[in-house]
């Protein structure tokens, strides 16, 4: 599958927290952890589980930093 997004980070799922509607998926990418919130339907459709190798596609119009 090809996609136009350029911000791709490969990693491994290290945690999944299922809620009623949304699901929090945490993946380890190098020294960084990325947390994504997706629908539980999507998580089930993709049959996501801890240990899966996945790619995070990041789409954002801006990245802000605060200290």
Gaussian input, Z-matrix of N, CA and C with variables (Angstrom, degrees):
# hf/3-21g

backbone

0 1
 N
 C     1     B1
 C     2     B2     1     A1
 N     3     B3     2     A2     1     D1
 C     4     B4     3     A3     2     D2
 C     5     B5     4     A4     3     D3
 N     6     B6     5     A5     4     D4
 C     7     B7     6     A6     5     D5
 C     8     B8     7     A7     6     D6
 N     9     B9     8     A8     7     D7
 C    10    B10     9     A9     8     D8
 C    11    B11    10    A10     9     D9
 N    12    B12    11    A11    10    D10
 C    13    B13    12    A12    11    D11
 C    14    B14    13    A13    12    D12
 N    15    B15    14    A14    13    D13
 C    16    B16    15    A15    14    D14
 C    17    B17    16    A16    15    D15
 N    18    B18    17    A17    16    D16
 C    19    B19    18    A18    17    D17
 C    20    B20    19    A19    18    D18
 N    21    B21    20    A20    19    D19
 C    22    B22    21    A21    20    D20
 C    23    B23    22    A22    21    D21
 N    24    B24    23    A23    22    D22
 C    25    B25    24    A24    23    D23
 C    26    B26    25    A25    24    D24
 N    27    B27    26    A26    25    D25
 C    28    B28    27    A27    26    D26
 C    29    B29    28    A28    27    D27
 N    30    B30    29    A29    28    D28
 C    31    B31    30    A30    29    D29
 C    32    B32    31    A31    30    D30
 N    33    B33    32    A32    31    D31
 C    34    B34    33    A33    32    D32
 C    35    B35    34    A34    33    D33
 N    36    B36    35    A35    34    D34
 C    37    B37    36    A36    35    D35
 C    38    B38    37    A37    36    D36
 N    39    B39    38    A38    37    D37
 C    40    B40    39    A39    38    D38
 C    41    B41    40    A40    39    D39
 N    42    B42    41    A41    40    D40
 C    43    B43    42    A42    41    D41
 C    44    B44    43    A43    42    D42
 N    45    B45    44    A44    43    D43
 C    46    B46    45    A45    44    D44
 C    47    B47    46    A46    45    D45
 N    48    B48    47    A47    46    D46
 C    49    B49    48    A48    47    D47
 C    50    B50    49    A49    48    D48
 N    51    B51    50    A50    49    D49
 C    52    B52    51    A51    50    D50
 C    53    B53    52    A52    51    D51
 N    54    B54    53    A53    52    D52
 C    55    B55    54    A54    53    D53
 C    56    B56    55    A55    54    D54
 N    57    B57    56    A56    55    D55
 C    58    B58    57    A57    56    D56
 C    59    B59    58    A58    57    D57
 N    60    B60    59    A59    58    D58
 C    61    B61    60    A60    59    D59
 C    62    B62    61    A61    60    D60
 N    63    B63    62    A62    61    D61
 C    64    B64    63    A63    62    D62
 C    65    B65    64    A64    63    D63
 N    66    B66    65    A65    64    D64
 C    67    B67    66    A66    65    D65
 C    68    B68    67    A67    66    D66
 N    69    B69    68    A68    67    D67
 C    70    B70    69    A69    68    D68
 C    71    B71    70    A70    69    D69
 N    72    B72    71    A71    70    D70
 C    73    B73    72    A72    71    D71
 C    74    B74    73    A73    72    D72
 N    75    B75    74    A74    73    D73
 C    76    B76    75    A75    74    D74
 C    77    B77    76    A76    75    D75
 N    78    B78    77    A77    76    D76
 C    79    B79    78    A78    77    D77
 C    80    B80    79    A79    78    D78
 N    81    B81    80    A80    79    D79
 C    82    B82    81    A81    80    D80
 C    83    B83    82    A82    81    D81
 N    84    B84    83    A83    82    D82
 C    85    B85    84    A84    83    D83
 C    86    B86    85    A85    84    D84
 N    87    B87    86    A86    85    D85
 C    88    B88    87    A87    86    D86
 C    89    B89    88    A88    87    D87
 N    90    B90    89    A89    88    D88
 C    91    B91    90    A90    89    D89
 C    92    B92    91    A91    90    D90
 N    93    B93    92    A92    91    D91
 C    94    B94    93    A93    92    D92
 C    95    B95    94    A94    93    D93
 N    96    B96    95    A95    94    D94
 C    97    B97    96    A96    95    D95
 C    98    B98    97    A97    96    D96
 N    99    B99    98    A98    97    D97
 C   100   B100    99    A99    98    D98
 C   101   B101   100   A100    99    D99
 N   102   B102   101   A101   100   D100
 C   103   B103   102   A102   101   D101
 C   104   B104   103   A103   102   D102
 N   105   B105   104   A104   103   D103
 C   106   B106   105   A105   104   D104
 C   107   B107   106   A106   105   D105
 N   108   B108   107   A107   106   D106
 C   109   B109   108   A108   107   D107
 C   110   B110   109   A109   108   D108
 N   111   B111   110   A110   109   D109
 C   112   B112   111   A111   110   D110
 C   113   B113   112   A112   111   D111
 N   114   B114   113   A113   112   D112
 C   115   B115   114   A114   113   D113
 C   116   B116   115   A115   114   D114
 N   117   B117   116   A116   115   D115
 C   118   B118   117   A117   116   D116
 C   119   B119   118   A118   117   D117
 N   120   B120   119   A119   118   D118
 C   121   B121   120   A120   119   D119
 C   122   B122   121   A121   120   D120
 N   123   B123   122   A122   121   D121
 C   124   B124   123   A123   122   D122
 C   125   B125   124   A124   123   D123
 N   126   B126   125   A125   124   D124
 C   127   B127   126   A126   125   D125
 C   128   B128   127   A127   126   D126
 N   129   B129   128   A128   127   D127
 C   130   B130   129   A129   128   D128
 C   131   B131   130   A130   129   D129
 N   132   B132   131   A131   130   D130
 C   133   B133   132   A132   131   D131
 C   134   B134   133   A133   132   D132
 N   135   B135   134   A134   133   D133
 C   136   B136   135   A135   134   D134
 C   137   B137   136   A136   135   D135
 N   138   B138   137   A137   136   D136
 C   139   B139   138   A138   137   D137
 C   140   B140   139   A139   138   D138
 N   141   B141   140   A140   139   D139
 C   142   B142   141   A141   140   D140
 C   143   B143   142   A142   141   D141
 N   144   B144   143   A143   142   D142
 C   145   B145   144   A144   143   D143
 C   146   B146   145   A145   144   D144
 N   147   B147   146   A146   145   D145
 C   148   B148   147   A147   146   D146
 C   149   B149   148   A148   147   D147
 N   150   B150   149   A149   148   D148
 C   151   B151   150   A150   149   D149
 C   152   B152   151   A151   150   D150
 N   153   B153   152   A152   151   D151
 C   154   B154   153   A153   152   D152
 C   155   B155   154   A154   153   D153
 N   156   B156   155   A155   154   D154
 C   157   B157   156   A156   155   D155
 C   158   B158   157   A157   156   D156
 N   159   B159   158   A158   157   D157
 C   160   B160   159   A159   158   D158
 C   161   B161   160   A160   159   D159
 N   162   B162   161   A161   160   D160
 C   163   B163   162   A162   161   D161
 C   164   B164   163   A163   162   D162
 N   165   B165   164   A164   163   D163
 C   166   B166   165   A165   164   D164
 C   167   B167   166   A166   165   D165
 N   168   B168   167   A167   166   D166
 C   169   B169   168   A168   167   D167
 C   170   B170   169   A169   168   D168
 N   171   B171   170   A170   169   D169
 C   172   B172   171   A171   170   D170
 C   173   B173   172   A172   171   D171
 N   174   B174   173   A173   172   D172
 C   175   B175   174   A174   173   D173
 C   176   B176   175   A175   174   D174
 N   177   B177   176   A176   175   D175
 C   178   B178   177   A177   176   D176
 C   179   B179   178   A178   177   D177
 N   180   B180   179   A179   178   D178
 C   181   B181   180   A180   179   D179
 C   182   B182   181   A181   180   D180
 N   183   B183   182   A182   181   D181
 C   184   B184   183   A183   182   D182
 C   185   B185   184   A184   183   D183
 N   186   B186   185   A185   184   D184
 C   187   B187   186   A186   185   D185
 C   188   B188   187   A187   186   D186
 N   189   B189   188   A188   187   D187
 C   190   B190   189   A189   188   D188
 C   191   B191   190   A190   189   D189
 N   192   B192   191   A191   190   D190
 C   193   B193   192   A192   191   D191
 C   194   B194   193   A193   192   D192
 N   195   B195   194   A194   193   D193
 C   196   B196   195   A195   194   D194
 C   197   B197   196   A196   195   D195
 N   198   B198   197   A197   196   D196
 C   199   B199   198   A198   197   D197
 C   200   B200   199   A199   198   D198

   B1=1.4491
   B2=1.5167
   B3=1.3048
   B4=1.4572
   B5=1.5176
   B6=1.3318
   B7=1.4652
   B8=1.5278
   B9=1.3131
   B10=1.4614
   B11=1.5243
   B12=1.3162
   B13=1.4666
   B14=1.5182
   B15=1.3153
   B16=1.4628
   B17=1.5229
   B18=1.3202
   B19=1.4625
   B20=1.5221
   B21=1.3366
   B22=1.4522
   B23=1.5256
   B24=1.3193
   B25=1.4621
   B26=1.5215
   B27=1.3170
   B28=1.4635
   B29=1.5200
   B30=1.3116
   B31=1.4526
   B32=1.5113
   B33=1.3149
   B34=1.4645
   B35=1.5220
   B36=1.3166
   B37=1.4631
   B38=1.5234
   B39=1.3399
   B40=1.4667
   B41=1.5275
   B42=1.3351
   B43=1.4679
   B44=1.5235
   B45=1.3279
   B46=1.4618
   B47=1.5194
   B48=1.3375
   B49=1.4666
   B50=1.5172
   B51=1.3291
   B52=1.4637
   B53=1.5239
   B54=1.3216
   B55=1.4477
   B56=1.5181
   B57=1.3170
   B58=1.4556
   B59=1.5168
   B60=1.3308
   B61=1.4673
   B62=1.5222
   B63=1.3319
   B64=1.4632
   B65=1.5236
   B66=1.3086
   B67=1.4490
   B68=1.5301
   B69=1.3184
   B70=1.4624
   B71=1.5196
   B72=1.3276
   B73=1.4637
   B74=1.5251
   B75=1.3253
   B76=1.4605
   B77=1.5161
   B78=1.3472
   B79=1.4537
   B80=1.5090
   B81=1.3181
   B82=1.4682
   B83=1.5153
   B84=1.3367
   B85=1.4591
   B86=1.5222
   B87=1.2990
   B88=1.4652
   B89=1.5130
   B90=1.3298
   B91=1.4641
   B92=1.5212
   B93=1.3168
   B94=1.4678
   B95=1.5239
   B96=1.3246
   B97=1.4553
   B98=1.5194
   B99=1.3019
   B100=1.4555
   B101=1.5195
   B102=1.3266
   B103=1.4567
   B104=1.5195
   B105=1.3196
   B106=1.4615
   B107=1.5226
   B108=1.3155
   B109=1.4558
   B110=1.5225
   B111=1.3251
   B112=1.4602
   B113=1.5272
   B114=1.3046
   B115=1.4612
   B116=1.5250
   B117=1.3123
   B118=1.4591
   B119=1.5280
   B120=1.3356
   B121=1.4678
   B122=1.5263
   B123=1.3379
   B124=1.4622
   B125=1.5221
   B126=1.3182
   B127=1.4673
   B128=1.5257
   B129=1.3337
   B130=1.4724
   B131=1.5296
   B132=1.3358
   B133=1.4684
   B134=1.5328
   B135=1.3453
   B136=1.4591
   B137=1.5240
   B138=1.3412
   B139=1.4698
   B140=1.5277
   B141=1.3517
   B142=1.4573
   B143=1.5180
   B144=1.3363
   B145=1.4637
   B146=1.5260
   B147=1.3199
   B148=1.4636
   B149=1.5245
   B150=1.3258
   B151=1.4585
   B152=1.5205
   B153=1.3369
   B154=1.4672
   B155=1.5211
   B156=1.3253
   B157=1.4622
   B158=1.5240
   B159=1.3330
   B160=1.4630
   B161=1.5261
   B162=1.3221
   B163=1.4588
   B164=1.5174
   B165=1.3271
   B166=1.4604
   B167=1.5221
   B168=1.3168
   B169=1.4620
   B170=1.5189
   B171=1.3122
   B172=1.4536
   B173=1.5262
   B174=1.3152
   B175=1.4633
   B176=1.5254
   B177=1.3106
   B178=1.4497
   B179=1.5162
   B180=1.3095
   B181=1.4557
   B182=1.5257
   B183=1.3347
   B184=1.4583
   B185=1.5257
   B186=1.3007
   B187=1.4659
   B188=1.5205
   B189=1.3271
   B190=1.4667
   B191=1.5252
   B192=1.3219
   B193=1.4535
   B194=1.5154
   B195=1.3205
   B196=1.4662
   B197=1.5068
   B198=1.3136
   B199=1.4652
   B200=1.5056
   A1=108.72
   A2=116.66
   A3=121.59
   A4=108.84
   A5=114.85
   A6=121.02
   A7=108.33
   A8=116.78
   A9=120.13
   A10=113.35
   A11=118.13
   A12=121.06
   A13=111.96
   A14=116.43
   A15=121.86
   A16=113.12
   A17=117.36
   A18=121.23
   A19=109.46
   A20=115.56
   A21=121.90
   A22=109.22
   A23=116.31
   A24=121.17
   A25=108.63
   A26=116.21
   A27=120.83
   A28=108.91
   A29=116.24
   A30=120.28
   A31=111.61
   A32=114.25
   A33=122.17
   A34=109.24
   A35=116.44
   A36=120.24
   A37=109.03
   A38=115.41
   A39=119.93
   A40=112.25
   A41=117.64
   A42=120.35
   A43=109.47
   A44=114.77
   A45=121.98
   A46=107.04
   A47=116.31
   A48=121.68
   A49=107.51
   A50=115.47
   A51=120.96
   A52=109.79
   A53=116.05
   A54=121.90
   A55=108.64
   A56=116.93
   A57=120.11
   A58=111.38
   A59=116.49
   A60=121.15
   A61=111.60
   A62=116.37
   A63=119.78
   A64=111.16
   A65=114.02
   A66=122.36
   A67=107.96
   A68=117.65
   A69=122.26
   A70=108.49
   A71=115.86
   A72=121.48
   A73=108.06
   A74=116.68
   A75=121.75
   A76=108.59
   A77=115.38
   A78=118.10
   A79=110.40
   A80=114.90
   A81=122.89
   A82=106.98
   A83=115.84
   A84=122.11
   A85=107.04
   A86=117.06
   A87=120.43
   A88=109.74
   A89=116.58
   A90=121.06
   A91=112.32
   A92=117.44
   A93=121.58
   A94=112.33
   A95=114.41
   A96=121.23
   A97=108.22
   A98=115.25
   A99=121.81
   A100=107.14
   A101=116.19
   A102=121.37
   A103=108.30
   A104=115.81
   A105=121.76
   A106=108.91
   A107=116.08
   A108=121.02
   A109=107.34
   A110=115.84
   A111=122.13
   A112=107.96
   A113=117.10
   A114=118.89
   A115=109.36
   A116=115.43
   A117=119.95
   A118=110.34
   A119=117.01
   A120=120.12
   A121=110.69
   A122=117.09
   A123=120.62
   A124=111.22
   A125=117.20
   A126=120.99
   A127=110.75
   A128=116.30
   A129=120.18
   A130=110.73
   A131=116.99
   A132=120.55
   A133=111.53
   A134=116.67
   A135=120.86
   A136=112.53
   A137=115.83
   A138=122.22
   A139=111.05
   A140=115.37
   A141=120.70
   A142=110.76
   A143=114.86
   A144=120.01
   A145=109.31
   A146=115.88
   A147=121.13
   A148=108.32
   A149=115.09
   A150=121.20
   A151=113.25
   A152=117.33
   A153=120.64
   A154=110.67
   A155=115.90
   A156=122.36
   A157=106.57
   A158=116.33
   A159=121.89
   A160=109.71
   A161=115.36
   A162=121.33
   A163=107.86
   A164=116.51
   A165=121.92
   A166=107.31
   A167=116.32
   A168=121.89
   A169=107.24
   A170=116.69
   A171=121.11
   A172=109.12
   A173=115.85
   A174=121.02
   A175=107.36
   A176=114.74
   A177=119.15
   A178=109.47
   A179=115.76
   A180=119.16
   A181=111.59
   A182=116.79
   A183=120.22
   A184=109.86
   A185=114.90
   A186=122.17
   A187=105.90
   A188=116.75
   A189=120.40
   A190=109.59
   A191=115.21
   A192=122.36
   A193=107.83
   A194=115.33
   A195=120.27
   A196=108.44
   A197=115.21
   A198=119.01
   A199=108.63
   D1=132.12
   D2=175.93
   D3=-103.85
   D4=147.44
   D5=179.79
   D6=-143.25
   D7=148.98
   D8=-177.01
   D9=-78.38
   D10=-18.70
   D11=-178.30
   D12=-62.33
   D13=135.91
   D14=-178.28
   D15=-100.97
   D16=-17.92
   D17=-177.02
   D18=-91.04
   D19=85.62
   D20=-176.83
   D21=-119.10
   D22=131.38
   D23=177.53
   D24=-128.18
   D25=117.92
   D26=178.31
   D27=-80.79
   D28=146.29
   D29=178.48
   D30=-168.18
   D31=-172.34
   D32=-178.85
   D33=-123.82
   D34=134.33
   D35=178.38
   D36=-67.40
   D37=126.44
   D38=179.48
   D39=-112.07
   D40=-14.33
   D41=178.77
   D42=-160.30
   D43=145.80
   D44=174.22
   D45=-137.00
   D46=124.99
   D47=176.51
   D48=-116.44
   D49=112.14
   D50=-178.44
   D51=-89.39
   D52=130.20
   D53=172.93
   D54=-106.92
   D55=-163.09
   D56=178.29
   D57=-73.89
   D58=-41.27
   D59=-176.49
   D60=-119.75
   D61=-41.55
   D62=-177.92
   D63=-109.60
   D64=160.94
   D65=-175.02
   D66=-133.27
   D67=133.04
   D68=178.11
   D69=-99.64
   D70=120.66
   D71=-178.98
   D72=-113.85
   D73=124.23
   D74=178.71
   D75=-110.55
   D76=129.79
   D77=176.91
   D78=-126.75
   D79=150.19
   D80=178.02
   D81=-99.55
   D82=123.99
   D83=177.96
   D84=-127.24
   D85=100.10
   D86=-174.66
   D87=63.09
   D88=-126.45
   D89=178.76
   D90=-88.99
   D91=1.39
   D92=-174.94
   D93=-110.11
   D94=150.12
   D95=172.76
   D96=-111.42
   D97=138.56
   D98=179.35
   D99=-121.46
   D100=132.94
   D101=178.94
   D102=-116.00
   D103=129.21
   D104=179.23
   D105=-126.27
   D106=142.45
   D107=175.16
   D108=-110.49
   D109=120.45
   D110=-179.79
   D111=-129.04
   D112=171.19
   D113=177.05
   D114=-73.17
   D115=150.37
   D116=176.80
   D117=-63.85
   D118=-34.30
   D119=176.73
   D120=-58.19
   D121=-43.76
   D122=179.11
   D123=-64.24
   D124=-42.96
   D125=179.42
   D126=-61.42
   D127=-41.71
   D128=178.60
   D129=-69.07
   D130=-42.52
   D131=179.88
   D132=-60.07
   D133=-38.52
   D134=179.16
   D135=-84.10
   D136=-5.29
   D137=-178.41
   D138=52.87
   D139=45.93
   D140=-179.59
   D141=-67.46
   D142=141.42
   D143=175.37
   D144=-151.13
   D145=157.89
   D146=178.21
   D147=-57.36
   D148=134.45
   D149=-179.86
   D150=100.65
   D151=-15.27
   D152=178.33
   D153=-65.55
   D154=140.57
   D155=172.36
   D156=-87.58
   D157=125.74
   D158=-176.98
   D159=-137.72
   D160=172.66
   D161=175.03
   D162=-124.59
   D163=128.80
   D164=175.23
   D165=-90.02
   D166=125.44
   D167=175.22
   D168=-103.70
   D169=119.40
   D170=-174.55
   D171=-105.89
   D172=119.42
   D173=178.63
   D174=-120.20
   D175=118.85
   D176=-178.71
   D177=-155.15
   D178=143.19
   D179=177.61
   D180=-83.35
   D181=-15.37
   D182=177.89
   D183=-161.08
   D184=156.75
   D185=174.33
   D186=-124.63
   D187=122.54
   D188=-179.57
   D189=-108.30
   D190=147.85
   D191=176.77
   D192=-123.46
   D193=137.23
   D194=-179.38
   D195=-135.00
   D196=143.19
   D197=177.50
   D198=-129.33

